Amino acid sequence: MRISLFSFLYRSTRLVITRLIYFYQNLFSKPKDLEPAVKIGDGILGSVFIFKKIAFDYNIPKGCEIDIYNLKFPSPLIGSSFKSDANVLDMWLRMGLGSIIFKTIMKEERKGNPRPRLQEVNSKGKRGLFNSLGLPGPGIKKFTEEIKDHVLWEYDRPIGISIGGDNKDDYYDNIQKIEKALLNQKVQYFYELNISCPNTINGQTICEDPRSLHELLSLVKKKIKHPISIKVSPDISNITLKELGEVCQSFDRIIINAGNTHYRNKAELGLRDSNFSMNGGGLSGVTIFDRTVEMVKLFSNFKIPIMATGGISTIDHIKVLKDSGASLFGMATSLVLDPYCVPRINRQF
Ligand SMILES: Cc1cc2nc3c(=O)[nH]c(=O)nc-3n(C[C@H](O)[C@H](O)[C@H](O)COP(=O)(O)O)c2cc1C
């Protein structure tokens, strides 16, 4: 009852805010842009935080927990890497996520691509998000200053640290800096290598080149004992995905994160030129779910724990993915559209 009520309030408030913002943008002939609504929404969530006990606090029922490489996830639901706002991440953990993964961090501070670069879209009758943010973020220096005493460690749940890079050295240097910052901290964490990162200098991603992944893991594994999740793109061919699986299997303490946004051209999604600054971007949400299942099945042939990411929002999605071989379930778009899916699913395990 409480879940349904707050879910309704959340969805209605979100709808009103986005419609008002679009109305304003239309009135003043500005391009349609979802980001102001996200900022206002995050601000409102921050200000209703005084009601956090009643609005956001949900116990994770016993029986949901899972242990992977000594990381103790109280629930297998994971907040996928896409957000860094501490208040919002805190809210999702309160609702019952077993872990969150910070938004991918790059070496230097980045402003990301020009706006508009985030839209809500309808693909095949299903709601989703379409983004080409271009990995905006504070850069590794500021991130390492903040990570040491981050409020989220208080949950004692595994925290994922998503690393991006323009080349292998960037990934390695970023990890080393974080290791230094977290030295002697008694906290649970794992790394996630966002090798689908489409921002490398030569335009190719490590995800497209299994040999590069092997070199990167050989480098990183010399220093790092913490588990490493390898986040692979659904846009890669199944043949290359299999080769990536073989590389991952040759190292210990690896998790495969099967799934990310799907690359689409903006015209395919019916977006006007003025409403999206880049030619294409990443589609997310329920519409990409089938490919997530396909990837999980492909990786289930390897002896590596699998996190499934892409299009998850209900217990039925989880059941299909669990039967296909996944143990952890990453969510992004569903947390934006209705985060109350988290306590709802936790109760249905
Ligand atoms: C606005 C936005 C920003 C994202 N930023 C990142 C990121 O920084 N790093 C990353 O690995 N994935 C990023 N993602 C991808 C998500 O983590 C997730 O893999 C993808 O959205 C598919 O899951 P979903 O269908 O549950 O949204 C982003 C997704 C969205 C919608």
PDBQT file of the ligand as one rigid body, heavy atoms in Angstrom, charges set to zero:
ROOT
HETATM    1  C1  LIG A 401      21.531   9.268 -18.488  1.00  0.00    +0.000 C 
HETATM    2  C2  LIG A 401      22.360   8.021 -18.498  1.00  0.00    +0.000 A 
HETATM    3  C3  LIG A 401      23.710   8.106 -18.173  1.00  0.00    +0.000 A 
HETATM    4  C4  LIG A 401      24.498   6.952 -18.189  1.00  0.00    +0.000 A 
HETATM    5  N1  LIG A 401      25.810   7.025 -17.820  1.00  0.00    +0.000 NA
HETATM    6  C5  LIG A 401      26.546   5.901 -17.749  1.00  0.00    +0.000 A 
HETATM    7  C6  LIG A 401      27.874   5.919 -17.266  1.00  0.00    +0.000 A 
HETATM    8  O1  LIG A 401      28.408   6.960 -16.868  1.00  0.00    +0.000 OA
HETATM    9  N2  LIG A 401      28.557   4.748 -17.227  1.00  0.00    +0.000 N 
HETATM   10  C7  LIG A 401      28.017   3.554 -17.618  1.00  0.00    +0.000 A 
HETATM   11  O2  LIG A 401      28.692   2.515 -17.535  1.00  0.00    +0.000 OA
HETATM   12  N3  LIG A 401      26.743   3.497 -18.061  1.00  0.00    +0.000 NA
HETATM   13  C8  LIG A 401      26.009   4.622 -18.120  1.00  0.00    +0.000 A 
HETATM   14  N4  LIG A 401      24.709   4.549 -18.521  1.00  0.00    +0.000 N 
HETATM   15  C9  LIG A 401      24.130   3.244 -18.897  1.00  0.00    +0.000 C 
HETATM   16  C10 LIG A 401      23.397   2.589 -17.726  1.00  0.00    +0.000 C 
HETATM   17  O3  LIG A 401      24.280   2.318 -16.654  1.00  0.00    +0.000 OA
HETATM   18  C11 LIG A 401      22.740   1.262 -18.137  1.00  0.00    +0.000 C 
HETATM   19  O4  LIG A 401      23.758   0.356 -18.470  1.00  0.00    +0.000 OA
HETATM   20  C12 LIG A 401      21.806   1.433 -19.324  1.00  0.00    +0.000 C 
HETATM   21  O5  LIG A 401      21.016   2.585 -19.158  1.00  0.00    +0.000 OA
HETATM   22  C13 LIG A 401      20.906   0.221 -19.527  1.00  0.00    +0.000 C 
HETATM   23  O6  LIG A 401      20.146  -0.046 -18.381  1.00  0.00    +0.000 OA
HETATM   24  P1  LIG A 401      18.608   0.430 -18.214  1.00  0.00    +0.000 P 
HETATM   25  O7  LIG A 401      17.854  -0.087 -19.388  1.00  0.00    +0.000 OA
HETATM   26  O8  LIG A 401      18.183  -0.161 -16.904  1.00  0.00    +0.000 OA
HETATM   27  O9  LIG A 401      18.636   1.924 -18.188  1.00  0.00    +0.000 OA
HETATM   28  C14 LIG A 401      23.905   5.693 -18.540  1.00  0.00    +0.000 A 
HETATM   29  C15 LIG A 401      22.545   5.630 -18.844  1.00  0.00    +0.000 A 
HETATM   30  C16 LIG A 401      21.780   6.773 -18.826  1.00  0.00    +0.000 A 
HETATM   31  C17 LIG A 401      20.319   6.661 -19.159  1.00  0.00    +0.000 C 
ENDROOT
TORSDOF 0
